[in-house]
Amino acid sequence: MTLAQCERKLKDLKQTFAIKAEKFECPPGPLDFCKQTLGITPTTYQTTLINQFQTNQFVAARWARQSGKSHTISALLLHYALCNPNSNIAIVGPSWRQTKLIIKQINNFLTKIPKSQYKKPRKTIVTLSNGSNIEAYPNNPETIRGPKLHIVYADEFNFIPNDEELYDAMLFTLGTTNGKFIATSTPWRSDSIFYRIFHDPTYGDYAKSHVTYQEALEPNGPLKPQILTRIRHQLEGDPSRWQREMEADWAENQDAWLTQALITKCIDHTLEYNTFGQEVSGNFYAGLDLGKHQDPSVLAIVKVEQQKMRLIHLHRFPLETPYASVIGYVKTITQRWQTIHKTLVDQSGVGEYITEDMANTGLDNTEGITFTQETKQEMAQHLKGAMMEGRFLIPYDSELIAELNLEQYELTKEGKTKLFHPMGTHDDRFWAVALAAYATRTQATPKLWVVNNGGGIGQ
């Protein structure tokens, strides 16, 4: 065969494949769609959820971590949109970033179907050629009430602060289309719609799915034994979190300093972390919890505006990061962001030389504080008070949220509050955030305040 003949043959093959692509027919059933189009074989429990979605208007699922929830839901939503022209699907969650993760997964699935079936992928919306849309929505009840929606999917529904309002809005808009509602979440707080769906008989019209880590393990599920071992190590010392994330059941330590309900109240769905390289302006305050050999260092930065503190940056340094590198990070971000009025530094165990080194590099807004029972109690109470008053807001960050709920307390014989974290766990994020909140009490001064052994504060 000559070169010209090969080129003609290749051209004919391309045209043949293009014609076949244009004639793409979506399998009518989501199971066949997963197998034939996406090339994935759903597990037994994933198949059960798919069948529940087909035959029920309301579906709720609480699955263990790494069990394939996002893949299953993304495939279901894409299949529905392909088979139902001009349908509108809304995705809501505790943060804008969380909802965009589902859109990202759906965009990955789009590579399995002909390009003629969809328009250019975007981060917040999937637009199909048949007029259907899958869009990430802010968890704003008024926004949900507006459009004509055929499916509303609530991701991590148990972490949405305004779940009552949002739920009413979703029922209202779905009532106009007789549409479907599906909610999934890691169990979190019990004073919520998601909890009631699984425990209140009045929600009997829901099809419910509960999958633990045992069911998700290979070969029955996608959870690999080595990943499970890593998760066990990560959650060592925090049985409540293991119960929530791996057994998919509700659990909370009654001695938690910050309750799950209080933490959820402070989640701002519009808030996202600013990165190190971003140019940001405003009034900022920082807290630096210096790690040692077993704990990493953490920097937290809050932005103060309209009498509210918003956590806009949280950086956890790798374990054993030299203090010089930590100082360099703080100095760079301080120069880049105008203006960080004060950086409050935990100098427990490292002495005053760190804060002195920071001041010598030009960080004259640095103040040091030594952790004692009294100072820890005062900082923790200040943070808790600001949260209870609705003045402290955080983005949806599952690691931070879990750690805030991890810190525990007990009352001493002297009537004071002793704060601690369970053995095998970390509370560096908690104290970095508490330091940043505490730093907002006064404007920065060039003085270095140190708590002496007697509990007094001296210059």
C-alpha positions as CSV (number, residue, x, y, z in Angstrom):
1,M,0.0,0.0,0.0
2,T,1.4,3.4,-1.0
3,L,1.7,6.4,1.3
4,A,-1.2,8.1,-0.5
5,Q,-3.4,5.0,-0.1
6,C,-2.5,4.9,3.6
7,E,-3.5,8.6,4.0
8,R,-6.8,8.0,2.2
9,K,-7.5,5.0,4.4
10,L,-6.8,7.0,7.5
11,K,-9.0,9.8,6.4
12,D,-11.8,7.3,5.7
13,L,-11.5,5.8,9.2
14,K,-11.6,9.2,10.8
15,Q,-14.8,10.0,8.8
16,T,-16.3,6.7,9.9
17,F,-15.5,7.3,13.6
18,A,-16.9,10.9,13.3
19,I,-20.2,9.6,11.8
20,K,-20.4,7.0,14.6
21,A,-19.7,9.7,17.2
22,E,-22.5,11.9,15.8
23,K,-24.9,8.9,16.1
24,F,-24.1,8.4,19.8
25,E,-27.0,6.9,21.7
26,C,-27.0,7.1,25.4
27,P,-27.9,3.7,27.0
28,P,-31.4,4.2,28.6
29,G,-30.3,2.6,31.9
30,P,-27.6,4.2,34.1
31,L,-26.1,0.8,34.9
32,D,-25.5,0.2,31.2
33,F,-24.3,3.8,30.8
34,C,-21.6,3.2,33.5
35,K,-20.5,-0.1,32.0
36,Q,-20.7,0.6,28.3
37,T,-20.0,4.3,28.0
38,L,-17.9,5.2,31.1
39,G,-16.1,1.9,31.3
40,I,-16.8,1.4,35.1
41,T,-18.6,-1.5,36.8
42,P,-20.6,-0.3,39.8
43,T,-20.3,-2.3,43.0
44,T,-23.3,-4.0,44.7
45,Y,-24.0,-1.0,46.9
46,Q,-23.4,1.5,44.1
47,T,-25.9,-0.5,42.0
48,T,-28.4,-0.3,44.9
49,L,-28.1,3.5,45.0
50,I,-28.5,3.7,41.2
51,N,-31.7,1.7,41.4
52,Q,-33.0,3.8,44.3
53,F,-32.4,6.9,42.2
54,Q,-34.3,5.5,39.3
55,T,-37.4,4.4,41.3
56,N,-37.6,7.1,44.1
57,Q,-38.0,10.9,44.1
58,F,-36.0,11.4,47.3
59,V,-32.7,9.6,48.1
60,A,-30.2,10.0,50.9
61,A,-26.9,8.3,51.3
62,R,-24.2,8.2,54.0
63,W,-21.1,6.4,52.8
64,A,-17.7,5.8,54.2
65,R,-14.7,7.7,52.9
66,Q,-13.2,6.3,49.7
67,S,-16.3,4.3,48.8
68,G,-16.9,5.9,45.4
69,K,-19.7,8.2,46.2
70,S,-18.6,11.1,43.9
71,H,-18.1,8.8,41.0
72,T,-21.5,7.2,41.4
73,I,-23.4,10.5,41.8
74,S,-21.5,12.2,38.9
75,A,-22.4,9.3,36.6
76,L,-26.0,9.4,37.6
77,L,-26.4,13.1,37.0
78,L,-24.6,13.0,33.7
79,H,-26.7,10.1,32.5
80,Y,-30.0,11.8,33.5
81,A,-28.9,15.0,31.7
82,L,-28.1,13.1,28.5
83,C,-31.3,11.1,28.5
84,N,-33.6,14.0,29.5
85,P,-33.2,17.0,27.1
86,N,-33.6,20.5,28.5
87,S,-33.3,19.3,32.1
88,N,-31.7,21.5,34.7
89,I,-29.7,19.9,37.6
90,A,-28.4,21.9,40.5
91,I,-25.5,20.9,42.8
92,V,-25.3,22.6,46.2
93,G,-22.9,22.1,49.1
94,P,-21.3,23.7,52.1
95,S,-18.9,25.6,49.9
96,W,-18.5,26.8,46.3
97,R,-15.3,24.7,46.1
98,Q,-17.1,21.5,47.2
99,T,-19.7,21.8,44.5
100,K,-17.1,22.5,41.8
101,L,-15.5,19.1,42.6
102,I,-18.6,17.3,41.4
103,I,-18.5,19.4,38.2
104,K,-14.9,18.5,37.8
105,Q,-15.7,14.8,38.0
106,I,-18.5,15.1,35.5
107,N,-16.1,16.9,33.1
108,N,-13.8,13.9,33.4
109,F,-16.6,11.7,32.4
110,L,-17.3,13.9,29.3
111,T,-14.1,12.6,27.8
112,K,-15.9,9.2,27.4
113,I,-18.6,10.6,25.1
114,P,-18.4,12.3,21.7
115,K,-17.6,16.0,21.8
116,S,-20.7,16.7,19.7
117,Q,-22.7,15.9,22.8
118,Y,-21.5,18.8,25.0
119,K,-20.1,22.3,24.9
120,K,-16.8,23.4,26.2
121,P,-16.3,22.2,29.8
122,R,-16.3,24.9,32.5
123,K,-15.6,24.8,36.2
124,T,-19.1,25.6,37.4
125,I,-21.5,24.3,34.7
126,V,-21.8,21.4,32.3
127,T,-23.8,22.3,29.2
128,L,-24.9,19.5,26.9
129,S,-25.9,19.8,23.2
130,N,-29.5,18.6,24.1
131,G,-30.1,21.7,26.2
132,S,-29.5,20.1,29.6
133,N,-27.4,21.8,32.2
134,I,-25.6,20.6,35.4
135,E,-24.6,23.6,37.4
136,A,-22.9,24.3,40.7
137,Y,-25.1,26.6,42.8
138,P,-24.3,28.6,46.0
139,N,-26.3,27.3,48.9
140,N,-28.6,30.3,48.8
141,P,-32.3,29.6,49.2
142,E,-33.3,32.5,47.0
143,T,-31.0,31.3,44.2
144,I,-32.5,27.8,44.3
145,R,-36.1,29.1,44.2
146,G,-35.5,31.0,41.0
147,P,-34.8,28.5,38.2
148,K,-36.8,25.5,37.0
149,L,-34.9,22.5,38.4
150,H,-35.4,18.8,37.7
151,I,-32.8,17.5,40.1
152,V,-31.2,19.0,43.2
153,Y,-28.1,17.3,44.6
154,A,-26.9,18.3,48.0
155,D,-23.3,17.2,48.6
156,E,-22.1,17.0,52.3
157,F,-25.6,18.1,53.3
158,N,-24.9,17.6,57.0
159,F,-22.3,20.5,56.9
160,I,-24.6,23.1,55.4
161,P,-25.5,25.7,58.1
162,N,-28.8,27.0,56.6
163,D,-30.0,23.5,55.7
164,E,-33.6,24.2,56.9
165,E,-34.1,27.2,54.6
166,L,-32.3,25.5,51.8
167,Y,-34.4,22.4,52.1
168,D,-37.6,24.3,52.0
169,A,-36.4,26.2,48.9
170,M,-35.5,22.9,47.2
171,L,-38.9,21.3,47.9
172,F,-40.5,24.5,46.6
173,T,-38.7,24.5,43.2
174,L,-38.9,20.7,42.8
175,G,-42.6,20.9,43.4
176,T,-43.0,22.8,40.1
177,T,-41.3,20.0,38.1
178,N,-42.0,16.9,40.3
179,G,-38.2,16.6,40.3
180,K,-35.8,14.5,42.3
181,F,-33.7,15.4,45.4
182,I,-30.6,13.4,46.4
183,A,-28.6,14.2,49.5
184,T,-25.3,12.7,50.5
185,S,-23.0,13.4,53.4
186,T,-20.5,12.3,56.0
187,P,-22.5,12.2,59.3
188,W,-21.8,15.3,61.3
189,R,-24.3,17.2,63.5
190,S,-27.5,15.7,64.8
191,D,-29.5,18.9,64.8
192,S,-30.0,18.8,61.1
193,I,-32.3,17.7,58.2
194,F,-29.8,15.0,57.2
195,Y,-29.9,13.4,60.6
196,R,-33.7,13.5,60.7
197,I,-33.9,11.9,57.3
198,F,-32.3,8.8,58.7
199,H,-34.0,8.8,62.2
200,D,-37.4,10.5,61.9
201,P,-40.3,8.4,60.6
202,T,-41.8,11.4,58.9
203,Y,-39.1,11.1,56.2
204,G,-40.3,7.7,55.3
205,D,-40.6,8.6,51.6
206,Y,-36.8,8.6,51.3
207,A,-34.8,5.7,49.9
208,K,-31.8,5.5,52.2
209,S,-28.3,4.1,51.7
210,H,-25.7,3.4,54.4
211,V,-22.3,2.0,53.5
212,T,-19.5,1.4,55.9
213,Y,-15.8,0.9,55.2
214,Q,-16.2,-2.9,55.5
215,E,-18.6,-3.0,52.5
216,A,-16.3,-0.6,50.5
217,L,-13.1,-2.7,50.9
218,E,-11.7,-4.5,47.9
219,P,-12.8,-6.7,46.2
220,N,-16.3,-5.6,46.9
221,G,-15.5,-1.9,46.7
222,P,-12.8,0.6,45.6
223,L,-11.2,1.0,49.1
224,K,-7.8,-0.5,49.1
225,P,-6.4,-2.2,52.2
226,Q,-3.3,0.0,52.2
227,I,-5.4,3.1,52.0
228,L,-7.5,1.9,54.9
229,T,-4.3,1.3,57.0
230,R,-3.2,4.9,56.2
231,I,-6.6,6.2,57.3
232,R,-6.5,4.2,60.5
233,H,-3.2,5.8,61.3
234,Q,-4.4,9.2,60.4
235,L,-7.5,8.9,62.7
236,E,-5.7,7.2,65.5
237,G,-6.8,8.7,68.8
238,D,-10.0,10.1,67.4
239,P,-12.6,7.3,67.5
240,S,-15.5,9.7,67.0
241,R,-14.1,10.8,63.6
242,W,-13.4,7.2,62.6
243,Q,-17.1,6.4,63.4
244,R,-18.3,9.4,61.3
245,E,-16.0,9.0,58.3
246,M,-15.4,5.2,58.1
247,E,-18.5,3.7,59.7
248,A,-20.7,6.6,58.3
249,D,-22.5,7.0,61.6
250,W,-23.1,10.0,63.9
251,A,-20.7,10.6,66.8
252,E,-19.5,13.5,68.9
253,N,-17.4,13.7,72.0
254,Q,-19.5,15.3,74.8
255,D,-16.4,17.1,76.1
256,A,-15.6,18.9,72.9
257,W,-14.8,22.5,73.5
258,L,-16.4,23.5,70.2
259,T,-19.6,21.6,69.3
260,Q,-20.4,20.4,65.9
261,A,-23.5,22.7,65.8
262,L,-21.4,25.7,66.7
263,I,-18.7,24.9,64.1
264,T,-21.3,24.4,61.4
265,K,-22.9,27.7,62.2
266,C,-19.6,29.4,61.4
267,I,-19.1,27.8,57.9
268,D,-19.4,30.5,55.2
269,H,-20.1,28.9,51.8
270,T,-18.7,32.0,50.0
271,L,-15.4,31.9,51.8
272,E,-12.3,30.3,50.2
273,Y,-8.7,30.3,51.3
274,N,-6.4,32.8,49.7
275,T,-3.2,31.2,48.4
276,F,0.3,32.3,49.2
277,G,0.9,33.8,45.8
278,Q,-2.3,36.0,45.7
279,E,-2.2,39.7,46.1
280,V,-4.7,40.5,48.9
281,S,-5.4,43.8,50.7
282,G,-7.2,44.5,53.9
283,N,-6.8,44.4,57.6
284,F,-5.2,41.0,58.7
285,Y,-4.1,39.3,61.9
286,A,-2.1,36.1,62.1
287,G,-1.5,33.3,64.5
288,L,1.5,31.1,64.3
289,D,1.6,27.8,66.2
290,L,5.2,26.6,66.1
291,G,5.6,22.8,65.9
292,K,8.3,20.6,67.3
293,H,9.3,17.1,66.4
294,Q,5.9,15.6,66.5
295,D,3.7,18.5,65.5
296,P,3.9,20.6,62.4
297,S,3.9,24.4,62.5
298,V,0.7,26.1,61.3
299,L,0.0,29.7,60.2
300,A,-3.5,31.1,60.3
301,I,-4.6,34.5,58.9
302,V,-7.9,36.2,59.5
303,K,-9.3,39.2,57.7
304,V,-11.2,41.7,59.8
305,E,-14.0,43.6,58.1
306,Q,-17.4,44.8,59.3
307,Q,-16.7,43.6,62.8
308,K,-16.3,40.0,61.6
309,M,-13.2,37.8,61.4
310,R,-12.9,35.6,58.3
311,L,-10.3,32.8,58.1
312,I,-8.7,33.4,54.7
313,H,-5.4,31.5,54.9
314,L,-4.3,28.4,56.7
315,H,-1.0,26.8,56.0
316,R,0.3,23.7,57.7
317,F,4.1,23.3,57.2
318,P,5.5,19.8,56.6
319,L,6.8,18.1,59.8
320,E,10.4,19.1,60.7
321,T,10.2,22.3,58.6
322,P,13.1,24.5,59.9
323,Y,12.0,27.6,61.8
324,A,14.0,29.7,59.4
325,S,11.8,28.5,56.5
326,V,8.7,29.2,58.6
327,I,9.9,32.7,59.3
328,G,10.7,33.2,55.6
329,Y,7.1,32.2,54.7
330,V,5.6,34.6,57.2
331,K,7.9,37.5,56.1
332,T,7.0,37.0,52.4
333,I,3.3,36.8,53.0
334,T,3.4,39.8,55.3
335,Q,5.2,41.9,52.7
336,R,2.8,40.7,50.0
337,W,-0.4,41.3,52.0
338,Q,-1.0,44.8,53.2
339,T,-1.6,44.9,56.1
340,I,-1.0,42.2,58.7
341,H,-1.3,44.3,61.9
342,K,-0.1,41.6,64.3
343,T,1.3,38.1,64.2
344,L,0.8,36.3,67.5
345,V,3.3,33.5,68.0
346,D,3.3,30.5,70.3
347,Q,6.8,30.4,71.8
348,S,6.2,27.5,74.2
349,G,9.1,25.1,74.2
350,V,11.1,27.2,71.7
351,G,11.8,30.2,73.9
352,E,11.8,33.8,73.0
353,Y,14.5,33.6,70.3
354,I,12.0,32.8,67.6
355,T,10.0,35.9,68.1
356,E,13.3,37.9,68.4
357,D,14.5,36.4,65.1
358,M,11.2,37.3,63.5
359,A,11.5,40.9,64.8
360,N,15.1,41.1,63.6
361,T,14.0,40.2,60.0
362,G,11.7,43.2,60.0
363,L,8.5,41.5,61.4
364,D,8.1,44.1,64.1
365,N,4.4,43.3,64.2
366,T,5.3,40.0,66.0
367,E,4.3,39.2,69.5
368,G,5.1,36.1,71.4
369,I,3.0,34.3,74.0
370,T,3.8,31.3,76.1
371,F,1.0,28.7,76.5
372,T,-0.1,28.2,80.0
373,Q,-3.4,26.9,81.3
374,E,-4.5,30.5,81.9
375,T,-3.5,31.8,78.5
376,K,-4.9,28.8,76.6
377,Q,-8.2,29.2,78.5
378,E,-8.4,32.9,77.6
379,M,-7.6,32.4,73.9
380,A,-10.0,29.4,73.6
381,Q,-12.8,31.4,75.3
382,H,-12.2,34.4,73.0
383,L,-12.4,32.2,69.9
384,K,-15.5,30.4,71.2
385,G,-17.2,33.7,72.1
386,A,-16.6,35.1,68.7
387,M,-18.0,32.0,67.1
388,M,-21.1,32.0,69.3
389,E,-21.7,35.7,68.4
390,G,-21.4,34.9,64.7
391,R,-18.3,37.1,64.3
392,F,-15.8,34.3,63.3
393,L,-16.3,32.6,59.9
394,I,-14.4,29.7,58.3
395,P,-14.5,28.1,54.9
396,Y,-15.6,24.5,54.5
397,D,-12.4,22.6,55.3
398,S,-13.0,19.1,56.5
399,E,-9.6,18.7,58.2
400,L,-10.0,22.0,60.1
401,I,-13.6,21.3,61.0
402,A,-12.7,17.9,62.4
403,E,-9.7,19.4,64.4
404,L,-11.8,22.2,65.8
405,N,-14.2,19.6,67.2
406,L,-11.4,17.5,68.5
407,E,-10.1,19.9,71.2
408,Q,-11.6,18.8,74.6
409,Y,-11.8,20.4,78.0
410,E,-12.3,19.5,81.7
411,L,-12.8,21.6,84.8
412,T,-10.0,21.5,87.4
413,K,-10.6,21.5,91.1
414,E,-9.7,25.2,91.1
415,G,-12.6,25.8,88.7
416,K,-10.4,26.6,85.7
417,T,-10.7,25.1,82.2
418,K,-8.0,22.7,81.1
419,L,-7.9,22.2,77.3
420,F,-6.3,19.2,75.7
421,H,-6.4,16.9,72.7
422,P,-6.5,13.1,72.8
423,M,-3.2,11.2,72.6
424,G,-2.2,10.4,69.0
425,T,-4.0,13.5,67.6
426,H,-3.0,17.0,66.7
427,D,-4.4,20.4,67.6
428,D,-2.0,22.7,65.8
429,R,-4.7,24.1,63.5
430,F,-6.9,24.8,66.5
431,W,-4.3,26.9,68.3
432,A,-3.1,28.7,65.1
433,V,-6.7,29.8,64.6
434,A,-7.2,30.7,68.2
435,L,-4.0,32.8,68.1
436,A,-5.1,34.6,65.0
437,A,-8.5,35.4,66.6
438,Y,-6.8,36.5,69.8
439,A,-4.5,38.8,67.9
440,T,-7.4,40.9,66.7
441,R,-8.1,42.2,70.2
442,T,-5.6,45.0,69.9
443,Q,-3.6,46.7,67.3
444,A,0.0,45.6,66.8
445,T,2.7,47.2,69.0
446,P,6.5,46.7,68.8
447,K,6.4,45.2,72.3
448,L,7.0,41.6,73.1
449,W,4.6,40.2,75.6
450,V,5.7,37.1,77.5
451,V,3.7,35.1,80.1
452,N,5.9,34.3,83.0
453,N,5.7,31.1,85.1
454,G,3.5,32.9,87.7
455,G,0.8,33.5,85.1
456,G,1.4,37.3,84.9
457,I,2.1,39.2,81.7
458,G,5.1,41.4,81.5
459,Q,6.9,43.4,78.9
